[in-house]
Amino acid sequence: MTGGKTGSVSKLFVWIILLLLIVGLGGFGVSNFGGSVRSIGAVGDKEISVDDYARALQQELRAFQAQTGQTLPLQQARVFGLDQNVIQRLIATAALDNETARIGLSVGDEQVRRQLLDIAAFQGIDGQFDRDAYRFALQQSNLNEREYETRIREETARTLLQGAVIGGVEPSETFANSILNYVAERRTFTWIRLDESSLVSPLQEPSEEDLTTYYQANTADFTEPEKKRISYVWIAPDMILDTIEIDDEALRALYDSRIEEFVIPERRLIERLVFANQSDADAADQRLNSGEISFDDLVAERGLSLTDIDLGDVTKSELGAAGETLFELTEPGVTNPLSSSLGPAIFRMNGILPAQETTFEEARRSLVDEFALDRARRIIADGATNIDDLLAGGASLEEIAEETEMRLEKIDWWDGLGERIASYNSFRDAARDVNDGDFPELLELEDGGYFALRLDDLIDPTLSPIDEVRDKVVSGWENQQTEARLLELAEQLSGQIAEGVLPESLGLSGTLASDLTRDGFIEGAPDSFVTDVFGMAKGDVTIIEGFGAVYIVRLDSIDPPDQTSPDTESLQANLDQQIVQSVSQDIFEAYARALQNSAGLSLNQTAITAVNAQFP
């Protein structure tokens, strides 16, 4: 009996293990997007497939890379919420598909067929639908014909439903006019600029007390920033150019290796319109010769643009059999049908680019500079490993300078210095990051040189003695006094102008600015000038301080947008369009959420996690 019980228990454990194994392996159906788990969720009866989620997520990551030029790992993308954006879009799509199925909205086979025929990716060189191209394109996207045509049918139905929901949206006239009035409202005003030349008497010489008072009140302007005292060794290509021996044979070899830059054959600017067969090409040629159609219209008739048929500037050999005829043309024109690598074609020659040749002697000077710099970079790069080894072995910068051609120098560096070695971004970055106790590391400069640095000391911000910055103190005091006197003068004059006195009677030359809108500007005035003007009431006179100058402004009129201006009409149309789009988007999102809530949403987080795990 004991043995029987033991056997039963053993079998029980075996079944438990097998059951756990089956459950565990069930998840592997997600790993290749084709196993037992086929959806990440559903809205009502419409499932969101694992493949659709994976494909949409991949497209989102690729779009980010195309926009920024950087690869975005999924883990980082999730921090930005990209995965949630994809899921929300798929949920909205599923909600619409579920609703179109519920109300029986669909399109027929003929509509699907017409859409397929219009897709350029499925067309051959003759512009007609190509079934082989169709199948190949679908294979590249891991789709079959039935799946793709179902997608077209569903997408068309969704479009119809969306159009029915938002088709009746009209722009709000009150809202649009409010925005238009704000953006396109106009101001007409008179402005007067006062500067140092407007003062009746020159400034008196400042006393020592004046300078000392100004210096003490503005110590921040005369304080040296915190600095890092840095020792560094460095070598750059231009430091060793004098040691480079110029080899004429090497220069000649360099010239020959780049001969296509110096000897450029005659070229033609060519456009090529290819036809499926000779009869189509001959028929098009007859229409051109009879004047029935122009070459541009013939291209457009084929559903192409001039960019699609543009070959650029090409040589005779690049044109193959058509080259002889095209290079016999002495002026721009259109040819009869000619043979090409893609079949019969009509060519248009748009320009002749003559041959150009730069002899070795003419190119020698630039080749010498390039050769010497390249050789210097190679010499420096070859020696970098030895320098790196010396630093790794504990050699000091002083020892590096003694044993190699690197120069030892010092610099009191601060963030903003841009002279000599501090003009290199790599040095500035290293100087900014270096800390006390860091070991020198060999780093590369942008021009192929190398450097290593060491932090010797930190120099606290230091107030420069007044005698060392006297000229700067005098200049600052003069600017302050000038601005104060200009402001005092402006207050006196603006008061009189506000009382109705004409600027001309005060010896002032006013400038009239008419119909200025919020995006206008006054040259030389401060950035806030127009903003300040639009904050004024009609008849107001105000003072605006500028750069070494003061402006007196009188607002003469406030005028509504110019309804006769084409710019205003265009702005009105754009505003109406943007308002409709914004309101339509809000309505559609609300409708999609209502459908989702009505039908019910379920998400399989395990499946979502499994799909995410497949991405790097």
C-alpha positions as CSV (number, residue, x, y, z in Angstrom):
1,M,0.0,0.0,0.0
2,T,2.8,2.3,0.8
3,G,4.4,1.7,-2.5
4,G,1.1,2.4,-4.3
5,K,0.6,5.7,-2.5
6,T,4.2,6.7,-3.3
7,G,3.6,5.9,-7.0
8,S,0.4,7.9,-7.0
9,V,2.1,10.9,-5.4
10,S,5.0,10.6,-7.9
11,K,2.5,10.6,-10.8
12,L,0.7,13.6,-9.3
13,F,4.0,15.5,-9.2
14,V,4.8,14.5,-12.8
15,W,1.4,15.8,-14.0
16,I,1.9,19.1,-12.0
17,I,5.3,19.6,-13.6
18,L,3.9,18.9,-17.1
19,L,1.0,21.3,-16.5
20,L,3.3,24.0,-15.3
21,L,5.6,23.3,-18.3
22,I,2.6,23.6,-20.7
23,V,1.5,26.9,-19.1
24,G,5.0,28.2,-19.2
25,L,5.6,27.3,-22.9
26,G,2.3,28.9,-23.8
27,G,4.0,32.3,-23.5
28,F,6.4,31.3,-26.3
29,G,3.5,31.8,-28.7
30,V,4.0,35.5,-28.2
31,S,7.7,35.5,-28.9
32,N,7.3,35.1,-32.7
33,F,3.9,36.8,-32.8
34,G,2.2,33.7,-34.0
35,G,1.7,31.3,-31.2
36,S,-1.2,30.7,-28.8
37,V,-1.5,34.3,-27.6
38,R,-2.6,36.3,-30.7
39,S,-3.9,39.6,-29.2
40,I,-2.9,42.1,-26.6
41,G,-6.6,43.0,-25.9
42,A,-9.9,43.8,-27.5
43,V,-12.6,46.5,-27.7
44,G,-15.9,44.7,-27.8
45,D,-15.6,41.9,-30.4
46,K,-12.6,43.5,-32.2
47,E,-9.3,42.1,-31.1
48,I,-6.0,44.0,-31.2
49,S,-3.5,41.5,-32.7
50,V,0.0,40.9,-31.3
51,D,1.3,41.5,-34.8
52,D,-0.5,44.9,-35.2
53,Y,1.0,46.0,-31.9
54,A,4.5,44.9,-32.7
55,R,4.3,46.5,-36.2
56,A,2.9,49.8,-34.9
57,L,5.5,49.9,-32.1
58,Q,8.3,49.3,-34.7
59,Q,7.0,52.1,-36.9
60,E,6.9,54.5,-34.0
61,L,10.5,53.7,-33.1
62,R,11.6,54.1,-36.7
63,A,9.7,57.4,-37.0
64,F,11.6,58.7,-34.0
65,Q,14.9,57.6,-35.5
66,A,14.1,59.2,-38.8
67,Q,13.2,62.5,-37.1
68,T,16.2,62.7,-34.7
69,G,18.8,60.5,-36.3
70,Q,19.2,58.5,-33.1
71,T,18.2,55.0,-32.3
72,L,15.8,54.8,-29.4
73,P,15.8,51.6,-27.2
74,L,12.3,50.5,-26.2
75,Q,13.2,51.0,-22.5
76,Q,13.9,54.6,-23.1
77,A,10.9,55.0,-25.4
78,R,8.6,53.7,-22.7
79,V,9.9,56.6,-20.4
80,F,8.6,59.0,-23.1
81,G,5.4,57.1,-23.3
82,L,5.7,56.0,-26.9
83,D,4.4,52.5,-26.2
84,Q,1.3,53.9,-24.5
85,N,0.7,56.2,-27.5
86,V,0.8,53.2,-29.8
87,I,-1.6,51.2,-27.6
88,Q,-4.1,54.1,-27.3
89,R,-4.1,54.5,-31.1
90,L,-4.8,50.8,-31.6
91,I,-7.6,50.9,-29.0
92,A,-9.2,53.9,-30.8
93,T,-8.9,52.0,-34.1
94,A,-10.4,48.8,-32.6
95,A,-13.3,50.8,-31.1
96,L,-14.2,52.2,-34.6
97,D,-13.8,48.8,-36.3
98,N,-16.0,47.2,-33.6
99,E,-18.7,49.9,-34.2
100,T,-18.6,49.7,-38.0
101,A,-19.1,45.9,-37.7
102,R,-22.0,46.4,-35.2
103,I,-23.9,48.8,-37.5
104,G,-23.0,46.8,-40.7
105,L,-20.9,49.6,-42.3
106,S,-18.6,48.3,-45.0
107,V,-17.4,48.8,-48.6
108,G,-17.6,46.5,-51.6
109,D,-14.9,44.7,-53.5
110,E,-14.9,47.3,-56.3
111,Q,-14.0,50.1,-53.9
112,V,-11.1,47.9,-52.5
113,R,-10.0,47.2,-56.1
114,R,-9.9,50.8,-57.1
115,Q,-7.8,51.7,-54.0
116,L,-5.3,48.9,-54.8
117,L,-4.9,50.1,-58.3
118,D,-4.1,53.6,-57.2
119,I,-1.3,52.6,-54.8
120,A,2.1,53.6,-56.4
121,A,4.0,50.8,-54.6
122,F,2.0,48.2,-56.5
123,Q,2.6,49.7,-59.9
124,G,5.1,48.7,-62.5
125,I,7.3,51.0,-64.6
126,D,4.4,51.5,-67.0
127,G,2.3,53.0,-64.2
128,Q,-0.1,50.0,-64.2
129,F,-1.0,47.6,-61.4
130,D,1.6,44.8,-61.1
131,R,0.5,41.7,-59.2
132,D,4.1,40.6,-58.7
133,A,5.0,44.0,-57.2
134,Y,1.8,43.7,-55.0
135,R,2.8,40.3,-53.6
136,F,6.4,41.3,-53.1
137,A,5.4,44.5,-51.1
138,L,3.1,42.5,-48.9
139,Q,5.7,39.8,-48.3
140,Q,8.1,42.6,-47.1
141,S,5.5,43.6,-44.6
142,N,4.7,40.0,-43.5
143,L,1.1,40.3,-44.9
144,N,-0.9,38.2,-47.3
145,E,-3.4,39.5,-49.8
146,R,-6.5,38.6,-47.7
147,E,-5.1,40.3,-44.6
148,Y,-4.2,43.5,-46.5
149,E,-7.4,43.8,-48.4
150,T,-9.3,43.3,-45.1
151,R,-7.3,46.2,-43.7
152,I,-8.2,48.4,-46.7
153,R,-11.9,47.5,-46.2
154,E,-11.8,48.3,-42.5
155,E,-9.8,51.5,-43.0
156,T,-12.3,52.7,-45.6
157,A,-15.2,51.9,-43.3
158,R,-13.5,53.8,-40.4
159,T,-13.0,56.8,-42.7
160,L,-16.7,56.8,-43.6
161,L,-17.7,56.6,-39.9
162,Q,-15.2,59.3,-38.9
163,G,-16.5,61.6,-41.7
164,A,-20.0,61.1,-40.6
165,V,-19.1,62.1,-37.0
166,I,-17.1,65.2,-37.8
167,G,-18.3,66.2,-41.2
168,G,-20.8,68.8,-39.9
169,V,-18.2,70.8,-37.9
170,E,-18.2,74.5,-38.8
171,P,-15.7,77.1,-37.6
172,S,-16.9,79.3,-34.8
173,E,-17.1,82.8,-36.2
174,T,-16.8,84.5,-32.9
175,F,-13.8,82.5,-31.9
176,A,-12.1,82.9,-35.2
177,N,-12.7,86.7,-35.2
178,S,-11.4,87.0,-31.7
179,I,-8.1,85.4,-32.7
180,L,-7.9,87.3,-36.0
181,N,-8.4,90.6,-34.2
182,Y,-5.7,89.8,-31.8
183,V,-3.2,88.6,-34.4
184,A,-3.9,91.1,-37.2
185,E,-5.0,94.2,-35.3
186,R,-2.9,97.2,-36.3
187,R,-1.2,100.1,-34.6
188,T,-0.1,103.5,-36.0
189,F,2.3,105.4,-33.7
190,T,5.0,108.1,-33.7
191,W,8.3,107.2,-32.1
192,I,11.4,109.4,-31.3
193,R,14.8,108.0,-30.5
194,L,17.0,109.9,-28.1
195,D,20.7,109.0,-27.8
196,E,23.9,110.7,-26.6
197,S,23.7,113.2,-29.5
198,S,20.4,114.4,-28.1
199,L,22.0,115.8,-24.9
200,V,22.7,119.5,-24.9
201,S,25.9,119.4,-22.9
202,P,28.6,116.6,-22.8
203,L,29.2,114.7,-19.6
204,Q,31.7,116.1,-17.1
205,E,34.8,114.1,-16.2
206,P,34.0,111.7,-13.3
207,S,35.7,112.3,-10.0
208,E,37.5,109.6,-8.1
209,E,34.5,109.5,-5.7
210,D,32.1,109.0,-8.6
211,L,34.2,106.1,-10.0
212,T,34.6,104.5,-6.6
213,T,30.9,104.7,-5.9
214,Y,30.0,103.2,-9.3
215,Y,32.7,100.5,-8.8
216,Q,31.4,99.5,-5.4
217,A,27.8,99.4,-6.6
218,N,28.6,97.1,-9.5
219,T,31.3,94.8,-8.2
220,A,29.8,91.8,-10.2
221,D,30.8,93.5,-13.4
222,F,34.4,93.7,-12.3
223,T,34.7,90.2,-10.7
224,E,36.7,87.5,-12.4
225,P,34.8,84.2,-12.5
226,E,35.9,81.1,-10.8
227,K,38.7,79.5,-12.8
228,K,40.6,76.3,-13.0
229,R,44.3,76.4,-13.2
230,I,45.1,73.6,-15.6
231,S,48.4,72.1,-16.8
232,Y,48.1,70.3,-20.2
233,V,50.2,68.8,-22.9
234,W,49.1,68.9,-26.5
235,I,50.0,68.4,-30.1
236,A,48.1,69.5,-33.2
237,P,48.8,68.8,-36.9
238,D,49.8,72.4,-37.6
239,M,52.6,72.2,-35.0
240,I,54.6,69.7,-37.0
241,L,53.8,70.8,-40.6
242,D,57.3,72.2,-41.0
243,T,58.7,68.7,-40.4
244,I,56.7,67.0,-43.1
245,E,58.6,66.2,-46.3
246,I,56.6,66.6,-49.5
247,D,56.9,63.7,-51.9
248,D,56.0,64.7,-55.5
249,E,55.3,61.0,-56.4
250,A,52.8,60.8,-53.5
251,L,51.2,64.1,-54.5
252,R,50.9,62.7,-58.1
253,A,49.3,59.5,-56.7
254,L,46.9,61.6,-54.6
255,Y,46.0,63.6,-57.7
256,D,45.4,60.5,-59.8
257,S,43.3,58.9,-57.1
258,R,40.9,61.9,-57.2
259,I,41.1,62.5,-60.9
260,E,37.3,62.7,-61.2
261,E,37.5,65.9,-59.1
262,F,40.0,67.6,-61.3
263,V,39.1,66.2,-64.8
264,I,35.3,66.5,-65.3
265,P,34.0,65.4,-68.7
266,E,31.3,67.2,-70.6
267,R,27.8,66.5,-69.2
268,R,24.2,67.1,-70.0
269,L,21.2,67.9,-67.8
270,I,18.8,65.1,-68.7
271,E,15.2,64.0,-68.0
272,R,14.1,60.5,-69.1
273,L,10.5,59.4,-69.6
274,V,10.4,55.6,-70.0
275,F,7.6,53.7,-71.8
276,A,6.4,50.1,-71.5
277,N,6.9,49.4,-75.2
278,Q,7.9,51.0,-78.5
279,S,4.3,51.6,-79.7
280,D,3.5,53.7,-76.6
281,A,6.7,55.7,-77.0
282,D,5.9,56.4,-80.7
283,A,2.4,57.4,-79.9
284,A,3.6,59.9,-77.3
285,D,6.2,61.2,-79.7
286,Q,3.5,61.9,-82.3
287,R,1.4,63.8,-79.8
288,L,4.5,65.9,-78.9
289,N,5.4,66.6,-82.5
290,S,1.8,67.6,-83.3
291,G,1.7,70.0,-80.4
292,E,-1.2,68.1,-78.9
293,I,0.6,67.9,-75.5
294,S,3.8,69.3,-73.9
295,F,6.6,67.2,-72.4
296,D,5.6,68.5,-68.9
297,D,2.0,67.5,-69.4
298,L,3.0,64.2,-70.8
299,V,4.9,63.5,-67.6
300,A,2.0,64.6,-65.4
301,E,-0.4,62.4,-67.5
302,R,1.6,59.4,-66.4
303,G,1.2,60.3,-62.7
304,L,4.8,61.3,-62.4
305,S,6.7,64.5,-61.4
306,L,9.7,66.0,-63.1
307,T,11.7,64.9,-60.0
308,D,10.8,61.3,-60.8
309,I,12.3,61.4,-64.3
310,D,15.3,63.7,-63.6
311,L,18.7,62.0,-64.2
312,G,20.7,65.1,-63.1
313,D,23.9,65.9,-64.9
314,V,25.2,62.8,-66.7
315,T,28.1,61.9,-69.0
316,K,27.8,60.4,-72.5
317,S,28.8,56.9,-71.3
318,E,26.2,57.0,-68.5
319,L,23.4,57.4,-71.1
320,G,24.3,54.2,-73.0
321,A,22.9,53.9,-76.5
322,A,21.1,57.3,-76.2
323,G,24.3,59.1,-75.4
324,E,25.4,59.7,-78.9
325,T,22.2,61.4,-79.9
326,L,21.9,63.5,-76.8
327,F,25.4,64.8,-77.0
328,E,24.9,65.8,-80.6
329,L,22.3,68.3,-79.4
330,T,23.7,71.9,-79.3
331,E,20.8,73.4,-77.4
332,P,18.0,72.2,-75.0
333,G,15.3,70.1,-76.6
334,V,13.2,66.9,-76.6
335,T,14.3,63.8,-78.5
336,N,12.5,61.1,-80.5
337,P,12.1,57.8,-78.7
338,L,15.5,56.3,-77.9
339,S,16.7,53.1,-76.4
340,S,17.6,53.1,-72.7
341,S,18.5,50.5,-70.0
342,L,14.8,50.5,-68.9
343,G,13.2,50.3,-72.4
344,P,12.2,52.9,-75.0
345,A,12.3,56.4,-73.7
346,I,11.8,60.1,-74.7
347,F,14.6,62.3,-73.3
348,R,14.7,66.0,-72.7
349,M,18.0,67.8,-72.6
350,N,17.9,70.9,-70.4
351,G,21.5,72.2,-70.4
352,I,25.1,71.6,-71.4
353,L,27.8,71.5,-68.8
354,P,31.2,71.9,-70.5
355,A,34.2,69.8,-69.6
356,Q,36.5,71.1,-66.8
357,E,40.1,70.2,-66.1
358,T,42.4,71.3,-63.3
359,T,46.0,70.3,-64.1
360,F,48.3,68.8,-61.5
361,E,50.3,72.0,-61.4
362,E,47.1,74.0,-60.7
363,A,46.0,71.6,-58.0
364,R,49.5,71.2,-56.4
365,R,49.1,73.9,-53.8
366,S,45.9,72.6,-52.3
367,L,47.2,69.0,-52.6
368,V,50.4,70.0,-50.7
369,D,48.3,71.4,-47.8
370,E,46.0,68.4,-47.7
371,F,48.9,66.0,-48.0
372,A,50.9,67.6,-45.2
373,L,47.9,67.8,-42.9
374,D,47.0,64.2,-43.5
375,R,50.6,63.0,-43.0
376,A,50.8,65.1,-39.8
377,R,47.6,63.5,-38.5
378,R,48.9,60.1,-39.3
379,I,52.2,60.7,-37.5
380,I,50.4,62.1,-34.4
381,A,48.0,59.1,-34.4
382,D,50.8,56.6,-34.7
383,G,52.5,58.2,-31.6
384,A,49.3,58.4,-29.6
385,T,49.5,54.8,-28.5
386,N,53.0,55.3,-27.0
387,I,51.7,58.5,-25.2
388,D,48.7,56.6,-23.9
389,D,50.9,53.9,-22.6
390,L,53.2,56.4,-20.8
391,L,50.2,58.0,-19.1
392,A,48.8,54.6,-18.1
393,G,52.2,53.8,-16.6
394,G,52.0,56.8,-14.3
395,A,54.1,59.3,-16.3
396,S,53.4,63.0,-15.4
397,L,52.6,65.6,-17.9
398,E,56.0,67.1,-17.4
399,E,57.6,63.7,-18.3
400,I,55.4,63.3,-21.3
401,A,56.6,66.7,-22.6
402,E,60.2,65.7,-22.1
403,E,59.9,62.3,-23.9
404,T,57.6,63.3,-26.8
405,E,56.9,66.2,-29.1
406,M,53.8,67.3,-27.0
407,R,54.0,70.8,-25.6
408,L,53.5,71.5,-21.9
409,E,51.5,74.6,-21.2
410,K,49.2,76.1,-18.5
411,I,45.9,77.9,-18.6
412,D,43.6,79.6,-16.1
413,W,40.4,78.3,-17.7
414,W,36.8,79.4,-17.1
415,D,33.6,78.5,-19.0
416,G,33.6,81.1,-21.7
417,L,37.2,81.3,-22.6
418,G,37.8,80.5,-26.3
419,E,41.4,81.2,-27.1
420,R,44.0,78.8,-28.4
421,I,43.4,75.3,-27.1
422,A,40.3,76.5,-25.3
423,S,38.7,77.0,-28.7
424,Y,38.4,73.2,-29.1
425,N,35.1,71.8,-27.9
426,S,36.8,68.6,-26.7
427,F,39.2,70.6,-24.5
428,R,36.4,72.7,-23.0
429,D,34.4,69.6,-22.2
430,A,37.3,68.0,-20.5
431,A,38.2,71.2,-18.6
432,R,34.7,71.5,-17.4
433,D,34.6,67.9,-16.1
434,V,38.0,67.6,-14.6
435,N,38.2,67.3,-10.8
436,D,41.0,67.4,-8.3
437,G,42.9,64.0,-8.3
438,D,41.8,62.9,-11.7
439,F,44.5,61.2,-13.7
440,P,45.4,62.7,-17.0
441,E,43.8,60.9,-20.0
442,L,44.8,61.2,-23.6
443,L,42.0,62.8,-25.6
444,E,41.6,63.7,-29.2
445,L,41.1,67.2,-30.6
446,E,38.7,67.9,-33.5
447,D,41.6,68.5,-36.0
448,G,43.3,65.2,-35.3
449,G,45.6,66.5,-32.5
450,Y,45.7,65.1,-28.9
451,F,45.9,66.5,-25.4
452,A,45.9,65.5,-21.8
453,L,45.2,67.8,-18.8
454,R,45.5,68.0,-15.1
455,L,43.7,70.2,-12.6
456,D,46.3,72.0,-10.5
457,D,44.2,74.5,-8.5
458,L,40.8,76.1,-8.2
459,I,40.8,79.9,-8.3
460,D,37.9,81.5,-6.4
461,P,36.0,84.4,-8.0
462,T,38.2,87.6,-7.5
463,L,37.2,91.2,-7.5
464,S,39.7,93.0,-9.7
465,P,41.3,96.1,-8.2
466,I,39.8,99.3,-9.5
467,D,43.1,100.4,-10.9
468,E,43.2,97.3,-13.1
469,V,39.7,97.9,-14.6
470,R,39.7,101.7,-14.5
471,D,38.8,102.0,-18.2
472,K,35.9,99.6,-17.8
473,V,34.7,101.5,-14.7
474,V,34.8,104.8,-16.5
475,S,32.9,103.4,-19.5
476,G,30.3,101.9,-17.2
477,W,29.9,105.2,-15.3
478,E,29.5,107.2,-18.5
479,N,26.8,104.8,-19.9
480,Q,24.9,105.0,-16.6
481,Q,25.0,108.8,-16.5
482,T,24.1,109.1,-20.2
483,E,21.1,106.8,-19.7
484,A,20.0,108.7,-16.6
485,R,20.2,112.0,-18.4
486,L,18.4,110.6,-21.5
487,L,15.6,109.3,-19.3
488,E,15.3,112.6,-17.5
489,L,15.1,114.4,-20.9
490,A,12.6,111.9,-22.2
491,E,10.3,112.4,-19.2
492,Q,10.3,116.2,-19.8
493,L,9.7,115.9,-23.5
494,S,7.0,113.1,-23.2
495,G,5.1,115.2,-20.8
496,Q,4.9,118.1,-23.3
497,I,4.0,115.7,-26.2
498,A,1.2,114.2,-24.1
499,E,-0.2,117.7,-23.6
500,G,-0.4,118.0,-27.4
501,V,2.9,119.7,-28.3
502,L,4.1,118.6,-31.7
503,P,7.6,116.9,-31.6
504,E,8.8,119.2,-34.5
505,S,8.2,122.3,-32.3
506,L,10.5,120.7,-29.7
507,G,13.2,120.2,-32.3
508,L,12.6,116.5,-32.4
509,S,12.3,114.4,-35.5
510,G,9.5,111.9,-35.1
511,T,9.1,108.7,-37.2
512,L,5.6,107.5,-38.2
513,A,5.0,103.7,-38.1
514,S,1.7,102.9,-39.9
515,D,-0.4,99.7,-39.6
516,L,2.1,97.7,-37.6
517,T,0.9,94.3,-36.5
518,R,2.1,92.2,-33.5
519,D,4.7,90.4,-35.6
520,G,6.2,93.7,-36.9
521,F,9.4,95.2,-35.6
522,I,11.3,98.5,-35.5
523,E,14.9,98.1,-36.6
524,G,17.4,98.8,-33.8
525,A,14.7,99.0,-31.1
526,P,14.7,96.5,-28.1
527,D,12.9,93.2,-28.5
528,S,10.0,94.3,-26.2
529,F,9.3,97.5,-28.2
530,V,6.3,96.3,-30.3
531,T,4.9,94.3,-27.3
532,D,5.0,97.5,-25.2
533,V,3.3,99.5,-28.0
534,F,0.4,97.0,-28.1
535,G,0.0,97.4,-24.4
536,M,-0.8,101.1,-24.8
537,A,-4.1,102.9,-25.2
538,K,-4.9,105.3,-28.0
539,G,-3.3,108.7,-27.3
540,D,-0.9,107.4,-24.7
541,V,2.7,108.6,-24.6
542,T,5.3,106.3,-23.0
543,I,9.0,105.9,-22.7
544,I,10.8,102.7,-23.7
545,E,14.4,102.2,-22.6
546,G,16.7,100.6,-25.2
547,F,20.4,99.9,-25.7
548,G,22.2,103.2,-25.0
549,A,19.1,105.0,-26.2
550,V,15.6,106.0,-25.0
551,Y,12.4,106.0,-27.1
552,I,9.4,108.2,-26.8
553,V,6.3,106.6,-28.3
554,R,2.9,108.2,-29.0
555,L,0.1,105.8,-30.0
556,D,-1.9,107.5,-32.7
557,S,-4.5,104.9,-33.6
558,I,-5.7,101.3,-33.0
559,D,-7.2,99.8,-36.2
560,P,-8.9,96.5,-36.8
561,P,-7.5,93.9,-39.3
562,D,-7.3,95.0,-42.9
563,Q,-10.1,92.9,-44.5
564,T,-9.0,93.9,-48.0
565,S,-5.5,92.5,-47.6
566,P,-4.7,89.1,-49.1
567,D,-2.6,88.3,-46.0
568,T,-5.7,88.8,-43.8
569,E,-7.8,86.6,-46.1
570,S,-5.2,83.9,-45.9
571,L,-4.9,84.2,-42.2
572,Q,-8.7,84.0,-41.8
573,A,-8.8,80.8,-43.9
574,N,-6.0,79.2,-41.9
575,L,-7.7,80.1,-38.6
576,D,-11.0,78.6,-39.8
577,Q,-9.2,75.4,-40.9
578,Q,-7.2,75.1,-37.7
579,I,-10.4,75.7,-35.6
580,V,-12.3,73.0,-37.5
581,Q,-9.4,70.6,-37.2
582,S,-9.1,71.2,-33.5
583,V,-12.8,70.9,-32.7
584,S,-13.1,67.9,-35.0
585,Q,-10.3,66.1,-33.3
586,D,-11.8,66.8,-29.9
587,I,-15.2,65.5,-31.0
588,F,-13.7,62.4,-32.6
589,E,-11.6,61.6,-29.5
590,A,-14.7,61.9,-27.3
591,Y,-16.7,59.7,-29.7
592,A,-13.9,57.1,-29.7
593,R,-13.8,57.0,-25.9
594,A,-17.6,56.7,-25.8
595,L,-17.4,53.7,-28.2
596,Q,-14.7,52.2,-26.1
597,N,-16.6,52.6,-22.8
598,S,-19.8,51.2,-24.4
599,A,-18.2,48.2,-26.0
600,G,-15.8,47.4,-23.1
601,L,-12.0,47.3,-23.2
602,S,-9.8,44.4,-22.1
603,L,-6.0,44.4,-22.3
604,N,-3.6,41.4,-21.9
605,Q,-0.6,43.0,-20.0
606,T,1.3,39.7,-20.2
607,A,1.1,39.7,-24.0
608,I,2.1,43.3,-24.1
609,T,5.1,42.6,-21.9
610,A,6.1,39.6,-24.1
611,V,6.0,41.7,-27.3
612,N,8.0,44.5,-25.6
613,A,10.6,41.9,-24.6
614,Q,11.3,41.2,-28.3
615,F,12.6,44.8,-28.8
616,P,16.2,45.8,-27.9
